[in-house]
Amino acid sequence: MLFKCKMCGGDLEILEGKTIVVCQSCGSRQTLPKLTDDKKQNMYDRANHFRRNNEYDKAMSIYENILNEDTTDAESYWSLVLCKYGIEYVEDPKTNQRIPTCNRTQYTSVFADENYKAAIEYADSAQREIYEVEAGMIDSIQKGILEISRKEEPFDIFICYKETDASGRRTPDSVVAQEMYYELTQEGYKVFFSRITLENKLGTAYEPYIFAALNSAKVMVVVSTRKEYVNAVWVQNEWSRFLNLIEKGEDKTLIPAYRDMDPYDLPEEFSHLQALDMSKLGFMQDLIHGIKKMIPQNGGSGSAQGDAPASSMTNTASLLERAFLFLEDGNWESADTYCEKVLDIEPKNARAYLGKLLTELHVSKEEDLAYYKAAFDNSNQYQKVIRFADEELRKTVEEYASIVNNRIEQERIVNNRIEQERLESIYQEAVAVMDSAFDEKQFRKAWNLFRSISGFQDADKLEKQSFEKAEECRKEKIFYKVVMMEHLTIDSLEQAIKELQMISGWKNVDEKIEEYKYEIDCIKNAHERRERVKKVQTAIVISVVCIIAMWMILGRI
């Protein structure tokens, strides 16, 4: 069966029953879906084609259709993860390997994503290993992007447009967007316009800056003069992400602005939005007037402590600024002191409790909470932040806590899996040693291995069996060593009895001990008989000698 590589698009030859394959074109080791029929294979090839071309929304709809038919297909869940995070596999010029890049950064860690969890749940062990490694790479990329994006100043307006056409020439959209940029900038707004905003970022990845702008901007203006421009991959990537933020409840507004085209050719996703015709007289004034209603020039939304006197707010703001500067320097004691000063003035100031939380955890920056090594949502300071914070701060801090908890849970799962694999490896080794054992040494080795994994599967039962086998071999060795020797002396027999008594109760050992004791008695009795005979013989000899001596004496007389 032939299937397309999800990284380079090359042909893969799939063997039945395999869930892992290596692409001969790019050398990538990758997971495979459950290809039960030609229809499903065609759906996967089509979805992967869209995803490789960064048309993530189109690809997602196909993966979701696949899951409607099979809710246990791990590869479909994983593919949805790749689409959500905009993963594109590019060739590393140094290693020639395909590595992931992220075009749709999220605040949510990939480890906390529900589709990722489902992929892990339904994957086999080989697939799971690859998913976990790739998720780790994606998470690392995301952290780098988020770290850069946090340093960017927030934007008021994001201008979305297509910069160049198929021939590489500048589009009319770009010219119109630049005029709009200058007009809005003169009104005092901070505007993201990629041609100017990113001109100093050449040679670097644009995603951190686009991500920061999409998330901070209150308004997006989508400029379009042609249907194919507004639906171009990277243009759609921007406006679809912005719409997704709105769907999640973000206070943002998207304004379609068109010219030289039928408004019905605008994307269907814009159908509920009020589009502006750029060819109409007074368009720019209408746009600026509408934006001013959404983004007041005097700055905005106010404080979470809106009912506090102005002087109080100014005072606490400066104290908080000092506190967070102390945090950056790692001066925990001073930071805590200044947070307490704020709370003396405003007992329900959420950012002061946030400062105390950072002090308690010895964390210098708010965003570094996402990388804290332990769960902190049981902290009293955390609970007060959540209790008194406005919606935005509460969601942000809860997200940090969620990222940490999810990471800890994933680490626990991974560590548990590693431990289970370690125990399984020792168990299999122990079983192999026990099955091939033929002497006490081998059985004792198996016994020690089983004893080291006590409680795992039937290790305790096999530990007992291997110990009994080892004892059997030990006793048998002692027994046959003793009985195979020739015992002709009392000392030899007594030594044999002494050795056999160490394994008393085994087989017929006790009978053998009694047999040797009997032999000792026989030897002793024989020895006593010989001694008695010897004494009689000696007495007779002495008597004969005495008689002869008497005869000789009498004969002389």
N, C-alpha and C positions, 0 to 999 in steps of 0.2 A: 504494500500500500504506500502511495506517495503522498506527502504532506509538505506544506510550505514552512520553512524555518520562521519562527516568530521574530527573529532578530534581524536577519538579512534577506529573507524571502527566498532563499535557495531551497532546492528539493531535498526532502528528508525521506529516507527509506525506513519505514516503520515495520518492526516485527511484531507479530500478534502477541498480546499479553504484556508488552513492554510499556513502561510509563516514563522512561528516561531515554534520551537519544542524543548523540553528538552530531552536529551539523558538519558535513564534509566541506562545505563552502567557507564557513567562518570559524569553525572549530568550537562553537559554543555548545556547552552541555546544557540541555534544557528539558523541561517537563513536557509531557504530552497529555492531551485530553482523552476522554473516553470516546473513541471513534467507532460508534456502533453501526453506522450506515453512511452511504454516500451523501445523504442530505445533511447530516450533522457535520461531515467533513467539509462540505462546501460552505456551510454557515461559518465554520471556524476559519477557513481560508479567507473568506470575505471580511469577516470581523478583524482578523489579524492584518489584512491589507489596509483597512482603514486606520487601524492603530499605528502601523508602521509609518503611515503618511500623516500622522498626528491629527487625524479626524476622530478624536476620542469619543465624541457624543454619538456618532454613527456606529462606531464599534461597540459602545456600551449597550445600545439597544439590541444588537444581535446577540451579544453574550447573555443578556437578560432573557431573550427568547429561548436560548439554549437551556437556561436554568428553569424555565417554565416547564420544560419537558423532563429534565433530570436535575433535581435539587441537590444531588450528591456529587456533582461534577466539580472537583476541586480546581481544575484548570480554568473553568469559567469564572469562578470566584476570584482567582488570582488575576485573571485578565481584566476584571473590573477594577481591581486595585491598580493595575498598570495604567488604566485609562483615567481613573480618578486623580492620580498623581502625575499624569502626563509623562509617563516614562518612555523615553526614546533611547534605543540602543545605538550608540555611535562607536566607530572604530577608533581605538587608541592608537595613534601613530607610532608609539614606542613599542607596544607589545602586540599590536594587530588584533587584540582581543576586543570583543564587544562589551562596552561598559554602559550602565544606565545613566541617563541624565534626566533631570526633573523639570518638566515644563508647566506643571500645575501644582505648585507648592500648596500645602495645607498646614494649618496650625496643628491639626490632629496628627499624632504620630501614626505611622503605618501600622505599628503593633497594636494600636487601639481600634483599627478599622474593622468593622464587622465582617466585610468580605474576606479580609485577611484571616480572621479567626475561623471563618467557615472553610477556607481553603486548607488551613492547617488541620481542621477537624476531619475532613474527608480525604486528605491526601494519604498515600502510603508513605512508608518511612523514607524511601529514596526521594520522592517528590518533596516531602516535608523538609528534608535537609536543604534542598535547593531554594525552596521558598524562604526559609529562615535566613539563609546567607544573603539572598537578594534583598530581603526586607531590611536586613542590617545595613546593606550598602545604601538603600534608598533613605533610610532613617538618618544615616550619617550625612548624605547629601542635603537632606532637608534641614538638618541642624545648621549646616554651613550657610545655606540660603537665608534661614531665619536670623542667624547671627548678623549677616550683612544688612538685611532689610531693617532690622531694629535700629540701626544707626542712621537710617534715612529720615529726613524731615518729612512730615506728613504733607500730602497734597490735598487741595480743595477739589480740583477737577482733573479728570483723565480724558484726553482726546484719543479716541480709537479710530484708526483709519488704515488704509493700505498705502505703503510708502512707494513701492515700485511695481511696474507691470511685468508681464512675462518677458519683455525684452530688456528689463533692468532699468527702464526709464522712469523718471518721477511721474507719479499719477496726478491728475487734477485734484484728487482727494487730499494729497499731501499739501498742495498749494493752498487750498481752502482751509485746511486744518492749521496751517502756519499763520494765516491771517487771523483765524479765530484765537490762536494762542496769544498773539500780540494784543488783541483787543481785551481778552480776559485778564492778561497780566497787567495791563494798564489800569484795570479796575481794582487791582490789589490782590487778585487771587493767585495762589500758587498752583501752576498748571503743569501736568505731565504731558509733554509732547515729545515722543521718542526721538524725532529727528534732532531736536536741540537738547532735551534732557539727557539722552544717552550718548551724545557726541563725544564726551570725555571718557566713556566706558568702553571704547574700542579695545578689542582683544580680551575682553572679560565676558563672563556669562551675564546675560541681561535679566534672567529670571528673578534674582533677588530684588532688583529695582522695580521691575514690573509688578511683582507680588506686593511689595511695600506700597506702591502707588494704588493698586487695585483695592487694597484693604483700607487705605487711609482716605481716599477720595470720596466725597459725598455725592458727586455728580459725575456721570460719564456721558460724553457726547460722542455718538457714533456717526462719523462723517462718511457719506457714500454717494458716488455718482454713477456707479454701475452695480448690477446685481452680483456679478462675480467677485467684485472687490469686497463687498460687505460679507460675502460668504467665504472669502479666502481663509485658509486654515488658521493662520496666526491672528487674523482679525477676529474670526469667530472664537478663537481660544480666549481672547481678551473679553469680548462682550458676554460670552456664555458664562465665564467665571464671575463676572460682575453681577449678572442676573442670578446666579446661584447664591451669591452673598445676600441679595435682596430676598430671595426665597427663604433663606435661613433667618430672616427677621432683621437684617442690618438696615439702618436708616439711610438708604441710598436711593438715587434716582437715575434712570437711564433715559437719555433723550436722543432718539434717532433724528438725524438731520440729513436730508437727501436733496439731490438736484439732478436734472437731466435724466430722470428715470421715473418709472411708474411706482408710486408708493406701495402698490400691491406686490411689487417685487422685493420689498424688504422682507427679512426673515419672518417666518410665522411666529417666532417667539416675541416679535415686536407688536403683534396684532392688538394687544391690550394697551399699548403705549401711545401717547400723543406725539406724532412725528411732526417735525418742522420742515417746511419747504424753504431751502436756502435761496431759491430764485426770487422769492417774494420780497418786495420792498419793506425795509424795516426789520428783516429777519434778525440781524445781529442785536438790535435794540430789544427785540422780544426775547431773545435767548438770554441776554444779560439780565433783563428784568425778572425773568423766571428764576434764574440762578440766584439772584439776590434774595428772593423769597425763601429759597431753600438754604442758602448760606449767608446769614446776616453779616454785614461788613464789620459789625462791632464785636465779632468773635464768637458768639455761639451759645453753647448749651448751658454754661454756668457750672456751679459746683454742686457736689452731692450734698453739701451743707447749705443749700440755697437760702435758708431763712436766717443765716448768721449775719450779723452786722458787717459792713464792708471793712471797717478797721480790723475787726476780729479775723476776717478771712485773709486780709493782707498779712497780719501778724503771723497767723498759723502757716501761711504759705511760705514765708521766709524761714520759719523754724523748721518746716518740713524739708525745705531745700537744704538747709544745713545738715539735717539728720541724714538725708540720702547722700550728701557729699561725704559725711563721715563713714557711711556704709561702703562707698566706693574705696575709701582709704583703709577699710578693715578696722576702723576705730569703733568697735562694737559698743563699748561703754558709753561713749559720747553720743553715738547714734540713739541709743536707748534713752538717754537723758533728754535729748531734744524731742523725741517722740512723746515722752511723758509730759513735757512742757506743752506740747500741742493738745494733749488729752486733758490737761488742766483747764484749757480754754474751751475745747470742743470734745467732750467725753465720747462722742459718737463719730469721731473722724476716722473713716475706714483706712485712709492712707497712713495714718499714724500707727494703726494696728498692723498694717502691712509692713511698715518699717520695723516694728517690734518683732514681727515674725521673721523678717530677714536677719535681724540681730540675733534672735534665738537660734537660728539655723546657721549663723555665720556665712550668709550669702550676701555678696556685694551688690548685685543687681536683681531687680524684679524678674527679668526674663530668665535669669539663671536658676530660678525655682524649678523650671522644667527639667533641669539636669541634676537635681538634688538626688543623693544616693538612697534616701529612705523616705517612706511615706510621712507626710506632715499634716494630713487633713484631720488628725486627732489633736492637733495643737490648739490650745485655748485662744492663742492670738489669731490663728487661721479662722476659727469659728466666729470671732468677732469681726474679722474682715468681711466674711460672708454675710454676717448679720447686718452690718451698717453700710456696706458698699452700694453704689448705684449698680444698675444692671450691667453696664459695660465692664466695670472693674470686677464685679462678682463673677461674670462669665470667664473673664481672663484668668483670674486666680484659680477658679474651679478647673479650668482647662489645664493649667500647670499641674495641679494635684492629680488630675486624671491621667496625664501623660506619665507622671512618676509612678502612679499605681499600676498602670498598664505595663510599663516597662519592668517593674518589679515582678508582676505576675508572669510576664513573658520570660524573664530570667529564671523565675522559679520553675516554670514549665520546662524550659530548656535544660536547666540544671537537673531537674528530676528525670528528664529523658536521658541525659548523659549518665546519671547514676544508674538508671535502669539498664542502660546498655553496658555499663561497667559490670554490674552484677550478673547480667546475662552472659557476658564474656567469661567471667570467672566460673559461672555455673557450667557453661559448655566445656571449658577446660577441665573442670573437676570431673564431669561425667566421662569425658574422653580418657582421663587418667585412670579413673575407676574401672572403666570397661576393659582397658588394656593391662591393668595391674596383674602381676603374678607373684609378688613378694611383699613382705611387710613394708618395705621402704615406699613402694608405689602406693599401697593402700593408705599409708600414713600421709603421703603427700595429698591424696584426694581428700582425706579426712580434714586436713588443715585448710584446704581450699573451701570445702563446704562449711567449715566452722567460721571462716571469715565472712560468709554471706548468710549467716544464720537468719532464718525467717523468710528468705527469698524462695518462692515456689516450694518444692519439697526438699530443700537443702538440709533441713534438720533430720528428716528421715534418712536421706542418703549419707549424712554425716555419721549417723549411728551405724548404718550398714558398713560403711568403709572402715570405721573404727573396729567393728566386730571382725571384719575380714583381716585387718592388720593384726589383731590379737590372735586370730586363728593361725595366721602364718607364723607369728612369733612363737606360739606354743608348739606348733608342729615342728618348727625348726629345732627347738630345745629337745623335744621328745625324740625325734629321729637322731639327733646328735648323740643323745645318751644311749639309746637302745642299740645303735649301730656299733658302739664300741665294745671291745671284749673286756669284761670285768672279771679278773681272776683273784684279786686281793680284796681284803676287807676295806682298805683305804679307798680303792677305786669304787667299790660298791657304795660306800658311805657318801662319796662325792656325788655319785649318780643319784642317790636318794635325795641329797641336798638340792640338786638342780631340779629334780622332778617335783619336789615339794613346792617350788615356785609356781608351778602350773597345776597344783593339786585340784582335783575335781574335773579335769578336762579328759574326756574320753576314758580310756582305761589306765590312766596314769596312776591312780591310787592302787590298782591291782599290781602294776609294775613295781611300785614302791614296796608292797608287801612281799612280792616275789624276791626282790633284792634283799629285803630283811631276812627272809627265810634262807637265802644263800649265805648270808653272813653267819646266821646261826649254824648252818651246816659246816661252814669252814671252821667256826670256833669249836664246834663239837668234835670235828675231826682232829683239830689241833690238840684238844684236851685228851682225846683217846691216844694220840701219838705220845703225848707227854707221860700218860700213865704207863703205857707199854715200855717206854724208855726207862722209866723209874724201876719197873719190875726187872727189866733186863739188867739194869745196873746192879740191882740188889743181888740177882742171881750170880752175876760175874764176881761180885765181891765175896759172896758166900763160897763159891768154888775156889776162889783164890785163897780164902782163909783155910778151907779144908786141905787144900794142897800143901799149904804152908805148915799146917799141923802135922800132916803125914811126914813131911820131910824132917820136921823136928823130932818126931817120935822115932823115925827110922835111924837117926843118928844116935839116939840114946840106946 
